[in-house]
Amino acid sequence: MLTVAGVSAGYGSVPAVHDVSITVGEGEAVGLLGANGAGKSTTLRAISGLVRPTGGAITFGGTAIASMPAYRITELGIAHVPEGRQVFPELTVQENLEIGAYIPAARAERRRTLDLVFTLFPVLAERRRQLAGTMSGGEQQMLALGRGLMLKPRLLMLDEPSLGLAPVVTDIAFEKIREIHAMGTAILLVEQNAGRALALVQRAYVLESGRVVLQGSSAELANNRQVQAAYLGL
């Protein structure tokens, strides 16, 4: 479904990723692991059109997207939940969710998708009229996930969903991501907590200094001594 082939990208004259190649199949869950500054977030931003690649190719469903504007990429079925949640604090929970369904195809199904999101995240249903800025970090993360789902995406890209969350809230967030994947939505997960990520995804890539240095099934990487030493604390 998604193919990133030899992509390089950066910010101005500063390169961040070099010759990165990854794939995500239909309905698959794939992880991107690595330390801070490894290029994980830049890879997601290149896919979603927020950063323009300087080399390589990106295709989604057979369509070349590397030169498309971000809104067109979204219309093809890619939702990007960024690091730090980035909800609209002065809008209510329901208003934040409804903004997520801004593309025509999602807008037509907005009421049905909203019901699905409220079923998946009961706390959002309970607080639909609450201002998003007054919610806890964990609740805002649920809202960000729900807003991504409002696009009815084929691929949901998640950037550090556990960032800043208490362990018990992280457990809930990952359980919800697992449920979203079980519905048939493909997941591309950026996560520093390698243990949690590998327990959720089927395959993963490890980035170092903007390059893919390892790849394999979650079991293979969990048993890899280099990954154990660098990311699993073993």
C-alpha positions as CSV (number, residue, x, y, z in Angstrom):
1,M,0.0,0.0,0.0
2,L,2.7,2.5,1.1
3,T,6.2,2.4,-0.4
4,V,9.0,4.8,0.6
5,A,11.9,4.2,-1.8
6,G,15.3,5.8,-1.2
7,V,13.9,9.0,0.3
8,S,16.1,11.8,1.6
9,A,14.6,14.9,3.2
10,G,15.5,17.6,5.6
11,Y,14.9,21.2,6.7
12,G,16.6,23.9,4.6
13,S,20.2,22.8,4.0
14,V,20.1,20.4,7.0
15,P,19.5,16.8,6.0
16,A,17.5,14.6,8.4
17,V,16.9,11.3,6.6
18,H,19.1,9.7,3.9
19,D,18.0,7.0,1.4
20,V,15.2,5.7,3.6
21,S,13.2,2.8,2.3
22,I,10.2,1.3,4.1
23,T,6.9,-0.4,3.2
24,V,3.5,-0.8,4.8
25,G,1.0,-3.3,3.5
26,E,-2.7,-3.1,3.5
27,G,-4.0,-3.4,7.1
28,E,-0.4,-4.0,8.4
29,A,1.1,-2.5,11.6
30,V,4.7,-1.3,11.1
31,G,7.0,0.5,13.6
32,L,9.8,3.0,13.2
33,L,12.2,2.8,16.1
34,G,15.2,4.9,17.0
35,A,16.6,7.5,19.3
36,N,15.8,11.2,19.3
37,G,17.0,12.8,16.1
38,A,17.1,9.5,14.2
39,G,14.8,10.8,11.5
40,K,11.6,9.1,12.5
41,S,9.3,12.2,12.6
42,T,10.9,13.6,9.4
43,T,10.0,10.3,7.7
44,L,6.4,10.7,8.7
45,R,6.4,14.3,7.6
46,A,7.8,13.4,4.2
47,I,5.0,10.9,3.7
48,S,2.3,13.3,4.7
49,G,3.6,16.1,2.6
50,L,4.7,18.4,5.4
51,V,8.4,18.1,4.3
52,R,9.3,17.9,0.6
53,P,11.7,15.0,-0.2
54,T,14.9,15.9,-1.9
55,G,15.3,12.5,-3.4
56,G,13.6,9.1,-3.8
57,A,10.0,8.2,-4.4
58,I,6.8,7.7,-2.2
59,T,3.8,5.9,-3.5
60,F,0.5,5.1,-1.8
61,G,-1.9,2.7,-3.4
62,G,0.1,2.9,-6.6
63,T,-0.1,6.7,-6.8
64,A,3.1,8.8,-6.6
65,I,2.6,11.3,-3.7
66,A,6.1,12.8,-3.1
67,S,5.3,16.0,-4.9
68,M,1.6,16.3,-3.8
69,P,0.4,19.0,-1.4
70,A,-0.5,17.7,2.0
71,Y,-4.2,18.1,1.6
72,R,-4.2,15.8,-1.5
73,I,-2.2,13.1,0.3
74,T,-4.8,13.3,3.1
75,E,-7.6,12.8,0.6
76,L,-6.0,9.6,-0.6
77,G,-6.4,8.1,2.9
78,I,-3.4,9.0,5.0
79,A,-4.0,10.5,8.5
80,H,-1.0,11.9,10.5
81,V,-1.4,12.2,14.3
82,P,1.6,14.4,15.2
83,E,3.9,14.3,18.2
84,G,2.5,16.4,21.1
85,R,-1.2,15.9,20.2
86,Q,-1.7,19.4,18.8
87,V,-5.4,19.7,19.6
88,F,-7.2,23.0,19.3
89,P,-7.4,24.1,22.9
90,E,-10.2,26.7,22.5
91,L,-12.5,24.3,20.7
92,T,-14.7,21.6,22.3
93,V,-13.9,17.9,22.0
94,Q,-16.7,17.5,19.4
95,E,-15.5,20.5,17.4
96,N,-12.0,19.1,17.3
97,L,-13.3,15.8,16.0
98,E,-15.5,17.4,13.4
99,I,-12.6,19.4,12.1
100,G,-10.9,16.0,11.5
101,A,-13.5,15.1,8.9
102,Y,-12.8,18.0,6.6
103,I,-12.2,16.1,3.4
104,P,-15.3,15.5,1.3
105,A,-15.4,11.7,1.6
106,A,-15.0,11.9,5.4
107,R,-17.5,14.8,5.7
108,A,-20.2,12.7,4.1
109,E,-19.7,10.0,6.8
110,R,-19.1,12.4,9.7
111,R,-22.0,11.5,11.9
112,R,-21.4,7.7,11.5
113,T,-17.7,8.1,12.2
114,L,-18.3,10.3,15.1
115,D,-20.5,7.6,16.7
116,L,-17.7,5.1,16.1
117,V,-15.1,7.4,17.8
118,F,-17.4,7.9,20.7
119,T,-17.9,4.2,21.1
120,L,-14.1,3.6,20.9
121,F,-13.3,6.4,23.3
122,P,-16.2,6.8,25.8
123,V,-14.4,9.6,27.7
124,L,-14.7,11.7,24.5
125,A,-18.4,11.1,24.4
126,E,-18.7,12.1,28.0
127,R,-16.7,15.3,27.5
128,R,-17.9,16.3,24.0
129,R,-18.7,19.8,25.1
130,Q,-15.6,20.3,27.2
131,L,-12.8,22.6,25.8
132,A,-9.9,20.5,24.6
133,G,-7.4,22.7,26.4
134,T,-8.8,21.8,29.8
135,M,-8.4,18.0,29.3
136,S,-5.5,15.9,30.7
137,G,-2.6,14.8,28.5
138,G,-4.0,11.3,28.2
139,E,-7.5,12.6,27.2
140,Q,-5.9,14.9,24.7
141,Q,-4.1,11.9,23.2
142,M,-7.4,10.0,22.9
143,L,-8.8,13.1,21.2
144,A,-5.9,13.3,18.7
145,L,-6.4,9.6,17.9
146,G,-10.1,10.1,17.4
147,R,-9.5,13.2,15.2
148,G,-7.2,11.1,13.0
149,L,-9.9,8.4,12.7
150,M,-12.5,11.0,11.6
151,L,-10.7,11.1,8.2
152,K,-11.6,7.4,7.7
153,P,-8.0,6.7,6.8
154,R,-6.5,3.6,5.2
155,L,-3.2,4.4,6.9
156,L,-2.9,6.0,10.3
157,M,0.5,7.4,11.1
158,L,1.2,8.0,14.8
159,D,4.1,10.0,16.1
160,E,5.1,9.2,19.7
161,P,1.6,8.5,21.1
162,S,3.0,7.7,24.6
163,L,5.0,10.9,24.9
164,G,4.4,12.5,28.3
165,L,1.8,10.0,29.4
166,A,1.8,8.0,32.7
167,P,2.3,4.3,32.3
168,V,-1.3,3.4,33.0
169,V,-2.5,6.0,30.4
170,T,0.0,4.6,27.9
171,D,-1.5,1.2,28.4
172,I,-4.9,2.5,27.5
173,A,-3.6,4.4,24.5
174,F,-1.9,1.4,23.1
175,E,-4.9,-0.8,23.7
176,K,-7.0,1.7,21.6
177,I,-4.4,1.7,18.9
178,R,-4.6,-2.1,18.9
179,E,-8.4,-1.9,18.5
180,I,-8.0,0.6,15.6
181,H,-5.7,-1.8,13.9
182,A,-8.1,-4.7,14.4
183,M,-10.7,-2.7,12.5
184,G,-8.5,-3.0,9.4
185,T,-6.7,0.3,9.5
186,A,-3.0,0.1,8.7
187,I,-0.7,1.7,11.3
188,L,2.7,3.3,10.9
189,L,4.0,3.9,14.5
190,V,6.9,6.1,15.6
191,E,7.6,5.2,19.2
192,Q,10.7,5.5,21.5
193,N,9.3,2.9,23.8
194,A,10.5,0.0,21.7
195,G,9.1,-2.7,23.9
196,R,5.6,-1.4,23.6
197,A,6.0,-0.8,19.9
198,L,7.3,-4.3,19.1
199,A,4.4,-5.8,21.1
200,L,1.9,-4.0,18.9
201,V,3.4,-4.0,15.3
202,Q,4.1,-6.9,13.0
203,R,7.4,-5.5,11.5
204,A,9.7,-2.6,12.3
205,Y,12.5,-0.6,11.0
206,V,15.3,0.9,13.2
207,L,16.7,4.3,12.2
208,E,20.0,5.8,13.2
209,S,21.3,9.1,12.0
210,G,18.6,9.3,9.4
211,R,19.3,5.9,7.9
212,V,17.6,2.5,8.2
213,V,20.1,0.2,9.9
214,L,17.9,-2.8,10.9
215,Q,14.6,-4.2,9.8
216,G,12.6,-7.3,10.5
217,S,9.6,-8.9,12.3
218,S,8.8,-7.7,15.7
219,A,10.0,-11.0,17.2
220,E,13.3,-10.8,15.3
221,L,14.0,-7.3,16.5
222,A,13.0,-8.0,20.0
223,N,15.6,-10.8,20.1
224,N,18.3,-8.8,18.4
225,R,21.1,-8.0,20.8
226,Q,21.8,-4.6,19.3
227,V,18.1,-3.6,19.7
228,Q,18.0,-5.2,23.2
229,A,21.0,-3.1,24.3
230,A,20.1,0.2,22.7
231,Y,16.3,0.2,23.0
232,L,15.0,-2.4,25.4
233,G,17.4,-1.9,28.3
234,L,18.6,-5.5,28.3
